[in-house]
């Protein structure tokens, strides 16, 4: 009897399951979960903080640093964009002054064309930089996803949700690749075409060109919305189906183990539950860190594009007071293009955010 009692007490230790901390460390080493932190750049890691797998990750402090970084990036971008806005409004004021000097007349077409060409000349240089920044952010998000997805969804599988992890990993990897392909080959060219048509419609004042620009804007916005909505719907449906399969498989395995070995089987079953609980803690900690990491990557370009959108829309509103509808429409078109770039970055960031969130919401079937 004493020998049996000693065996029962020492069995979890012999199996390497006696200390939950050791189990967590071994599970983290096997899954390579620290890759979600090592894949970040130095400035991003300074915002996210240190990954803690024991549930002690300082998410509130990371959110505070993110908010401070967003405000600082917004102030820097505002200080830079105000110069463009002031020059654009001054051009509109010059047009208004010309009208004031000739009472009873409208702004001559040649003057509106000159104002539009001047504005395009001022903005053409910065436009390539904005497009490049948006594309660089998309590439950075994709690189982080390719590095973090395998490690994170391996921890999801370690929780016993093997079917859910496999389905979600395949889905989100395919969606990220598809989104980048469509962004580079379809959405970004659509935004560039929208800008080109907007410039032409402002200079030549052609109703057909205005209609084409509106169609291009609608196509770009609708495509991003449909792709994001379809991705979220597919992940939700596949997660429900695979989650039910995981729960049934784990329950059956524990039942077979406990019935095959009446005493030792129950201990092994409880030890397995402890391992799954440790893996679940690691999965949740890593998942929260990944959510913060996505925000760290997006915070600076998101702030810059948001400020550009607001500044150019405000400049268009002020320019419209001068009476030049074509010039105001041109500035508003640039603002809409920046808004579409903001939506593109935000859509990809939201897709990654939802991908990690779907993994966190997987309930360990123990």
C-alpha positions, 0 to 999 in steps of 0.5 A: 500500500505504501509503495502504491502511494509513493508511486501515485505521488511521484508519477506526476514528477516522473512525467515532468508535470509536477511543477506548473512553472516548469511545464509553462517554460517547457511548453513555451520552449517547444512552441517557440512562442517567444518568436512573437516578441523577437519579431518586433523591431526595437522601437516597436518592442519599446512600446509593447514591453516585455512578454510575460507568460505567467499572466503578468503582462502589463497591457495597460502600460503598453496601451498608455505608451501606445497612446502617447506615441500616437499623440506624438506622431500626430503632432509631428505630422500636423506640424509638417502638414500645416505648411501644405495646408496653408499654401493650399488655402493661400492659393484659394485666397489668391483666386478669391482676391482676383474675383474681388478685384473684378466685381460681378465676375466669376473665377475665370477658368484659366485661373482655376486651372492654374490653381489646380496645377499649382496644387498638384505640383506642390503635392506630387512630391509628397504623394510618393512618400505617402504611398510608400509609407502605406505599402511599407506598413503593409509589408511590415504587418505581413512580415510580422504575421508570417513570423508570429502566426506559426508560434501563436497557433502552435500554442493554440494547438498545445491547448488541445485545440488541434483542429481549430489551430490548423484551420485558423492558421491556414485561413489567416495565412491564406487571407494575409497573402491574398490581401497583400496580393490584392492590395499591391495589384488592385487597391493601390492602383485603384487609389492612384487611378482615382487621384489621376482622374480627380486631377483631370476632372478638376482641371478639365471640369468634365462630368464624365471624369467626375463620375469615373473618379466616384466609381473608382473610389467606390470600388476601392472602398467596397473591395476592402470592406467585402474582403475584411467582412468575408474574412471575419465571417469565414474565421467565425464559422470555421472556428465554431465547427473545428472547436466542436471537433476539438472538444469531442476529441479531447473528451473521448481521449480522456474517457478512454485513458481513464477507463483503460487504467482505472487508477493511473489513468485518472492521474494521467488525465488530471496531469494532462489537464494541468498541461493544457491549462498551462498551455492555455495561459501561455496562449492567452498571454502571447495572444494579448501581446500579439494584439498590442504588437499589431497596434505598435506597428500601425500606430505611427502610419495610422496617426500620420494618415489620419492627420493628412485626411483631416488636414486636407479635408479642412483645407478643401472646406476653407478653399470652397469659401473662395468660390472655386469648386474645381479647386476645392474638389481637387483638394478633397480628392487628395484627402479622400485618397489619404482616407483610402490608404488609411482604410487599407492599412486599417483593414489589414491591421484589423484582419491580423487583430481579429486573427489573434483574437480568434486564437485567444477566444479558443476555449481549451477543451479540458 
